[in-house]
Amino acid sequence: MTDIRPLLNDDAKFSDKGYYFEFPIRRRSKALEANAYYFGNTEWAEEYLTYCHRSDTFKSRWAAATGDWSGKTVIDIGCGPGNIYATLQDNGKPAYLIGVDVAPKSLELAGQLGYTPVLADAHNLPFKSGIADIVVLNAALHHCENMDAVLKEAARLVKPGGVLVTDHDPQFSAWNYKGAAKLLWNIRLLWYRVTGHGFHKTSEQQKWGLACEIHHKPGHGVKKEMFESVLEPHGFDVKVYPHNHDLGKEVLAGNTGKADLKYRLGNILSGRNPSSLNSALTLMCVAKKAVSPLY
């Protein structure tokens, strides 16, 4: 594994576990434990690596947002088994490619892809400020107990001129189902628990998958205002792009794409225009830190 000591806080203490570095976690919340359990399951982690965030549209969108990785310091917070670099290896070889997660099995898989795996709490990372050219959080914020705190901690790591990119977190307004849509949502969850129907193969896998995504439910999710309020005071130029997962770099030109029928129906039944920006399933944030202060 790459020697990461030059990147660490002076008081950071860790254990070398052979295939990952482990840092103390001060508070093991239910959300953290659920993520450690789900992504620590060998079969589930391998399935996630094979099927999630591996599409050509994902690759196009992320390659355009992050740019060339060659020779750079890249920190992937909530890396799971390593999906981002598995998809973006054509973007170049970083000088440092650090993957942070709480599940040892996922970190093992990420290490096999070229990550230096780090087990740590995203709310309290052991790294110095201003060390990273690129910080990424894909489908990660909504797995964390305090999304604002994790976003602020990620922003702390970005050096002047660097970029922070997040994606695949549910947009609050699109998932805030009302009335009949909320009823159908609850029926859907019951059906999943009973049958294991959906992406997950079993009801047990579905149960822990839902437990991981603590902010992916009606009344939860991310908002454009959250990214702006957290990042702009720290010198970031913040761009937020609503989208529906089916487009590549066109998202960065303001195109949202079209959601599947079931999601469009959910927004219609909630009294919203399914084609509006507020009905797009996901927000992608691309925030670039100014080389010099903006104020």
Secondary structure, DSSP 8 states (H G I E B T S, - for coil): ----GGGB-TT---EE-SSSEE---S---HHHHHHHHHTTSHHHHHHHHHHSS-SHHHHHHHHHHH---TT-EEEEET-TTTHHHHHHGGG---SEEEEEES-HHHHHHHHHTT-EEEE--TTS--B-TT-EEEEEEES-GGGSS-HHHHHHHHHHTEEEEEEEEEEEEEBHHHH---HHHHHHHHHHHHHHHHH--SSSSSHHHHHHHHHH-TT-STT--B-HHHHHHHHGGGTEEEEEEEE-SS-SGGGGGT------HHHHHHHHHTT--TTSGGG-SEEEEEEEE-SS---
